[in-house]
Amino acid sequence: MTESQCFFGRFSWRDNIDAPAVLFPENLAIAEGRVEQGVKQPSASIDYSNSISPTTILTGRVGLSRSEFTYDNQGLGFKPSSLGLPADMDRVVDRQMFPRIGPSGYVSLGGSDHRHSSFNTYTALANMTKIAGNHFLKFGWEGRIIRVNVWEARAPGTFNFSGSFTQGPDPNRASSTAGNSLASLLLGTGTSGNTLIHAWQNTLKRRFSGGLQFEGSYTWARLLDTGISHQNTYDVAASRALSSSDTAHRLVMAFVYDLPFGRGPRFGGGASGLPQALFGGWRVNGITAHQTGTPIRISGSNTAGIFSPTMLANNNGRRGKKTGRAQDRLSAYFDTSVFSQPPPFTFGNQPAYSPDIRTHSIHNWDLSLFKEFNITEKIVTQFRAEFFNAFNTPRFGSPNTSVTSSSFGVITSQSSNPRQTQFGLKFLW
């Protein structure tokens, strides 16, 4: 521009693509699982320099750079349902692509993700340089904005097959020669399930009156699953049973109660001075929850050799439920004699979750006791005492439910915390 001012510009471009060779005709190449990876990196900047004086120089720069990384799945656009998979997959996947099908010992088909990521960097800076005698001074400003955009579509399904599915005659004995993963693939894959719930809820409220306020709700519910956890893919309806999260009864109450002592209430209504300070103005509040436990599953070993699905135990037709306090039957929470391991290549007849055997129920009270003291007209002190699991009621963990385990039916853990007490002092002004 002039002897003292000048501009300088720079532009660069990098474009790199890593594309595997196409080894099959177009109508088959979509199943190869080919991914073309690319990187594009354009960048540009403009510099400005102004020699204001022999001892003062002003410089500035603005720049933009972009890095775009692509991971292009060549199976994009393929409908999974065209392979006989559920049509729902076409709607719920991130993008319709060829799923991964991997029989062990063979080259897999399809799979991989589909991704595009870009990183944009905007830069601006200005500097002033000053020479003063033997001193060199430089000051300035720099600003930088980095924007990251990431778009990812995950593989629409992964279906692996091993030879154990078609291995015999004993599925519990591994063999390097028995079974074939392609034969397992030809037998097909699993299916989806559904959940049904029936529920009834009551709510009870009382507005603050007479020193008492409370609100509570009671819920009766029955939650059923079909196919969520099943043994036999070809008879999913047989898996209809209670859900693992079925809670038949649940009661929750919250309350606030002003204790009837001290000035105003019916006991000690004329109290003043020390009696009022010690006994008047106390309030109790709390939350209590009571609910039945959830159903448990009695499982067996995988004797059918079908991947790693649910395998249930056999039942001899008798109920396994025991009555009495849980702490009195920790070593035998239920009657283990009514369950047994199914023979090889058979399914157990036990429901997915037992309707009569449930985990330990919940009975919990969280309480607090507090009182406010007026130190002055504007300063109030609040004392609180809080008790979690106030009555120290234990809730034991789930029993061991594996019919082949040496500790079958034994409870070895506790799922609730012991009573916790804390005190607090708060100043309000």
C-alpha positions in Angstrom: 0.0 0.0 0.0 2.6 2.5 1.1 6.2 2.4 2.4 4.9 2.2 6.0 1.8 0.0 5.4 1.3 -3.4 3.8 -1.1 -6.3 3.6 -0.2 -10.0 3.3 -2.7 -12.7 2.4 -2.3 -16.5 2.5 -4.6 -19.4 1.5 -4.0 -23.2 1.7 -6.0 -26.3 0.9 -5.6 -29.9 1.9 -7.8 -32.6 0.5 -7.2 -36.3 1.3 -9.4 -39.3 0.7 -8.7 -42.9 1.8 -11.1 -45.1 -0.2 -10.8 -48.9 -0.1 -11.1 -50.7 -3.4 -14.5 -51.9 -4.6 -14.2 -55.6 -4.9 -17.8 -56.6 -5.7 -20.5 -55.4 -8.2 -22.5 -52.4 -7.1 -25.6 -54.4 -6.0 -23.4 -56.3 -3.6 -20.8 -53.7 -2.6 -23.4 -52.1 -0.2 -22.9 -55.0 2.1 -19.1 -54.8 2.2 -18.9 -52.4 5.1 -16.7 -50.1 3.1 -15.9 -46.7 4.7 -14.3 -43.8 2.8 -12.4 -41.6 5.2 -11.6 -38.0 4.1 -10.0 -34.9 5.4 -10.5 -31.4 4.0 -8.6 -28.5 5.6 -8.9 -25.0 3.9 -7.4 -22.0 5.7 -6.9 -18.4 5.0 -5.5 -15.3 6.7 -4.8 -11.6 6.1 -2.0 -9.7 7.9 -1.7 -6.0 8.2 1.4 -4.0 9.2 1.8 -0.3 9.8 5.1 1.4 10.8 3.7 4.4 12.6 7.1 5.7 13.4 10.7 4.4 13.4 10.1 3.1 17.0 6.4 2.1 16.8 4.8 -0.7 14.7 1.2 -1.8 14.6 0.3 -5.3 13.3 -3.0 -7.1 12.9 -4.3 -10.4 11.6 -7.6 -12.1 10.9 -7.8 -15.7 9.9 -10.1 -18.7 9.3 -9.3 -22.4 9.2 -11.6 -25.4 8.9 -10.9 -29.1 9.4 -13.6 -31.4 8.1 -13.4 -35.1 8.8 -15.7 -37.5 7.0 -16.3 -41.1 7.6 -18.7 -42.1 4.8 -20.3 -45.5 5.2 -21.0 -46.9 1.7 -23.9 -48.9 3.1 -25.9 -45.7 3.7 -29.5 -45.9 2.4 -29.9 -49.6 2.9 -33.1 -50.6 4.7 -32.4 -53.2 7.5 -36.0 -54.5 7.1 -35.1 -55.8 3.6 -33.1 -58.5 5.4 -36.2 -59.7 7.2 -35.4 -57.7 10.4 -38.3 -55.9 12.1 -39.6 -52.9 10.2 -39.3 -50.8 13.3 -35.5 -50.7 12.8 -36.0 -48.6 9.7 -37.6 -45.9 11.8 -35.5 -45.9 15.0 -32.0 -46.1 13.7 -29.9 -42.9 13.3 -29.6 -43.5 9.5 -30.6 -46.5 7.4 -27.5 -48.5 6.7 -26.5 -52.1 6.2 -26.2 -53.7 9.7 -23.2 -55.6 10.9 -23.5 -59.4 10.5 -20.6 -61.2 11.9 -20.4 -65.0 11.9 -17.2 -66.0 13.9 -14.4 -67.3 11.7 -15.7 -65.5 8.6 -15.4 -62.0 7.3 -18.2 -59.9 8.6 -20.7 -57.9 6.4 -21.8 -54.3 6.8 -21.5 -52.4 10.1 -19.5 -49.3 11.0 -20.8 -45.8 11.7 -21.4 -42.8 9.5 -19.8 -39.6 10.7 -19.1 -36.0 9.8 -17.1 -33.7 12.1 -15.9 -30.2 11.5 -13.7 -27.8 13.5 -13.9 -24.1 12.6 -11.3 -21.7 14.1 -11.8 -17.9 13.8 -8.8 -15.8 14.8 -8.3 -12.0 15.2 -5.3 -10.2 16.8 -3.7 -6.8 17.0 -0.3 -5.9 18.5 1.5 -2.6 19.2 5.3 -2.8 19.4 7.3 0.1 20.9 11.1 0.6 21.2 12.1 2.9 24.0 15.8 3.2 24.4 17.1 -0.2 25.6 13.6 -1.4 26.2 11.3 -3.4 23.9 7.6 -3.1 24.7 4.8 -5.1 23.1 1.2 -5.3 24.0 -1.9 -6.3 22.2 -5.1 -8.5 22.0 -5.9 -11.8 20.6 -9.3 -13.5 20.2 -10.1 -16.9 19.0 -13.4 -18.7 18.5 -13.5 -22.5 18.0 -16.7 -24.1 16.8 -17.1 -27.8 16.8 -19.8 -29.6 14.8 -20.1 -33.3 15.2 -22.7 -35.5 13.5 -22.7 -39.2 14.1 -24.9 -42.1 13.0 -24.2 -45.3 14.8 -24.5 -48.8 13.1 -28.1 -49.8 12.9 -27.5 -53.2 14.5 -24.8 -55.7 15.3 -25.6 -59.4 14.9 -22.8 -61.8 15.9 -23.1 -65.6 15.5 -20.9 -68.3 17.0 -20.6 -72.0 16.5 -21.9 -72.7 20.0 -25.5 -72.2 18.9 -25.2 -75.3 16.7 -22.7 -77.2 18.9 -23.5 -80.6 20.3 -24.2 -83.0 21.9 -23.4 -81.1 25.2 -23.6 -77.3 25.0 -21.7 -77.0 28.3 -18.6 -78.5 26.9 -16.6 -76.3 24.5 -15.4 -77.8 21.3 -13.3 -76.2 18.6 -14.7 -78.5 15.9 -18.4 -78.8 16.7 -21.0 -76.3 15.4 -20.6 -73.7 12.7 -21.3 -69.9 12.9 -22.9 -69.9 9.4 -25.4 -72.6 10.5 -26.1 -70.4 13.6 -26.7 -67.5 11.3 -29.2 -69.4 9.2 -31.3 -70.2 12.3 -32.0 -66.5 12.6 -31.8 -63.8 15.3 -34.0 -62.5 18.1 -37.1 -60.5 18.2 -38.5 -57.5 20.1 -40.9 -57.4 23.0 -43.6 -55.2 24.6 -44.7 -54.0 28.1 -48.2 -53.7 29.5 -49.1 -51.9 32.7 -52.3 -51.8 34.8 -52.4 -49.3 37.6 -54.7 -47.7 40.1 -53.7 -44.6 42.1 -55.3 -42.7 45.0 -54.2 -39.4 46.4 -55.0 -38.0 49.8 -54.4 -34.4 50.8 -55.0 -32.2 53.9 -54.4 -28.5 53.9 -52.7 -27.0 56.9 -55.2 -27.0 59.7 -54.9 -27.6 63.4 -51.2 -27.7 63.1 -51.2 -30.6 60.6 -50.7 -30.9 56.9 -50.1 -34.0 54.8 -50.2 -35.4 51.3 -49.9 -39.0 50.2 -50.6 -41.4 47.4 -51.2 -45.1 47.1 -50.5 -47.1 43.9 -51.5 -50.6 42.9 -49.8 -51.7 39.7 -49.2 -54.8 37.6 -46.5 -54.6 35.0 -46.2 -57.3 32.4 -43.5 -58.0 29.8 -43.6 -60.1 26.7 -40.4 -60.8 24.9 -38.2 -58.4 26.9 -36.5 -61.3 28.5 -37.2 -64.6 26.7 -35.6 -68.0 26.2 -37.1 -69.2 22.9 -37.0 -66.7 20.0 -39.5 -68.9 18.1 -42.1 -68.7 20.9 -41.8 -65.2 22.4 -45.4 -65.2 23.6 -44.4 -67.9 26.1 -42.2 -65.4 27.9 -45.2 -63.3 29.1 -44.7 -62.7 32.8 -44.3 -60.0 35.5 -41.7 -57.4 34.7 -38.5 -57.1 36.7 -39.7 -53.6 37.9 -43.2 -54.7 38.9 -44.2 -53.1 42.2 -47.6 -54.3 43.3 -48.2 -51.8 46.2 -46.6 -48.5 47.0 -47.5 -45.9 49.7 -45.8 -42.6 50.1 -46.7 -39.9 52.6 -45.3 -36.5 53.4 -46.4 -34.5 56.5 -45.8 -31.4 58.6 -47.0 -31.3 62.3 -46.7 -28.5 64.8 -46.3 -30.1 68.2 -49.1 -29.0 70.6 -46.8 -27.6 73.3 -46.1 -24.0 74.4 -47.8 -20.7 73.8 -51.0 -21.0 71.8 -51.5 -24.8 71.6 -53.7 -26.8 73.9 -50.8 -27.9 76.2 -49.1 -25.1 78.0 -51.0 -22.3 76.2 -49.9 -19.7 78.7 -46.2 -20.7 78.8 -43.6 -18.0 78.6 -40.0 -17.5 79.4 -37.9 -20.6 79.8 -40.8 -23.2 79.4 -41.8 -21.6 76.1 -38.2 -21.4 74.9 -37.6 -25.1 75.7 -40.9 -26.7 74.7 -42.8 -24.3 72.5 -42.7 -23.9 68.8 -41.3 -27.3 67.8 -42.3 -28.8 64.4 -42.0 -32.3 63.0 -42.0 -33.2 59.3 -41.2 -36.3 57.4 -41.6 -38.6 54.4 -42.4 -42.2 54.7 -42.4 -44.8 51.9 -43.7 -48.4 52.0 -43.6 -50.7 49.0 -43.5 -54.4 48.1 -40.4 -55.8 46.5 -39.9 -56.6 42.9 -40.1 -60.2 41.4 -36.9 -62.2 41.1 -35.7 -64.4 38.3 -34.6 -68.0 39.0 -32.0 -68.7 36.3 -30.3 -71.7 35.1 -27.1 -72.3 33.1 -27.1 -71.9 29.4 -27.7 -75.5 28.4 -29.4 -74.6 25.1 -26.3 -73.1 23.6 -28.1 -70.2 22.1 -25.7 -67.2 22.4 -26.1 -65.7 25.9 -29.9 -65.3 26.4 -32.1 -65.7 29.4 -32.0 -69.3 30.7 -34.6 -70.2 33.4 -34.7 -73.0 35.9 -37.3 -75.8 36.1 -40.0 -75.7 38.7 -41.5 -78.9 40.1 -45.0 -77.4 40.4 -44.8 -76.2 44.0 -44.5 -72.6 45.3 -41.1 -71.4 46.4 -42.3 -68.6 48.6 -41.4 -68.6 52.3 -43.1 -66.5 55.0 -41.7 -64.8 58.0 -39.2 -62.1 58.6 -36.5 -61.7 56.0 -33.7 -61.5 58.7 -34.8 -65.0 59.8 -34.3 -66.6 56.4 -31.2 -64.9 55.0 -29.6 -68.3 54.4 -32.7 -69.6 52.6 -34.8 -66.7 51.5 -37.1 -69.0 49.5 -37.5 -72.8 49.1 -34.7 -73.8 46.8 -35.8 -77.4 46.6 -38.6 -76.6 44.1 -36.2 -75.5 41.4 -33.7 -77.4 39.3 -31.3 -77.1 36.3 -33.0 -78.1 33.0 -31.4 -80.9 31.0 -29.1 -80.0 28.0 -30.8 -78.4 25.0 -34.1 -77.8 26.9 -35.8 -74.7 28.2 -36.7 -74.2 31.8 -40.5 -74.0 32.7 -40.1 -71.3 35.3 -41.6 -67.8 34.4 -39.2 -65.0 33.5 -39.9 -63.5 36.9 -41.6 -65.4 39.8 -45.0 -64.0 40.8 -44.7 -65.2 44.4 -41.1 -64.5 45.3 -40.1 -60.9 45.6 -37.1 -59.0 46.9 -37.3 -57.6 50.5 -40.0 -54.8 50.8 -39.3 -51.2 51.7 -40.4 -49.6 55.0 -38.6 -46.3 55.5 -39.1 -43.1 57.6 -37.2 -39.9 57.1 -38.0 -37.4 59.9 -36.9 -34.0 61.0 -37.5 -31.9 64.2 -36.8 -28.2 64.2 -37.5 -25.0 66.1 -36.9 -21.3 65.5 -35.6 -19.0 68.3 -36.0 -15.2 68.0 -32.7 -13.7 69.1 -33.8 -10.2 68.2 -36.7 -8.8 66.2 -34.8 -9.3 62.9 -32.5 -12.2 63.7 -33.9 -15.7 63.9 -32.0 -18.9 64.7 -33.3 -22.3 63.5 -32.2 -25.6 65.0 -32.8 -28.8 63.0 -32.3 -32.5 63.9 -32.7 -34.8 60.9 -33.0 -38.6 60.9 -32.8 -40.6 57.7 -34.1 -44.2 58.1 -35.2 -43.0 61.5 -36.2 -46.4 62.9 -33.1 -48.1 61.5 -35.2 -50.6 59.5 -33.0 -52.7 57.3 -33.8 -53.7 53.7 -31.8 -56.7 52.6 -30.4 -57.2 49.1 -31.6 -59.7 46.5 -30.8 -63.3 47.1 -28.6 -65.4 44.8 -31.0 -66.7 42.1 -28.7 -69.0 40.1 -29.9 -72.6 40.5 -26.4 -73.9 39.9 -24.7 -71.7 42.5 -23.6 -73.1 45.9 -25.2 -70.0 47.5 -28.5 -70.3 45.7 -31.2 -68.6 47.8 -28.8 -66.9 50.1 -28.8 -63.1 50.9 -25.4 -61.6 51.5 -26.0 -57.9 51.2 -28.0 -55.0 52.5 -29.5 -52.5 50.0 -30.5 -49.8 52.6 -28.3 -47.5 54.6 -28.4 -47.6 58.4 -29.9 -44.7 60.3 -28.1 -41.4 59.7 -28.5 -38.4 62.1 -27.5 -34.9 61.5 -27.9 -31.6 63.3 -27.9 -28.1 61.9 -28.0 -24.5 63.1 -29.1 -21.7 60.7 -29.2 -18.0 61.2 -31.9 -15.9 59.4 -31.8 -12.1 59.2 
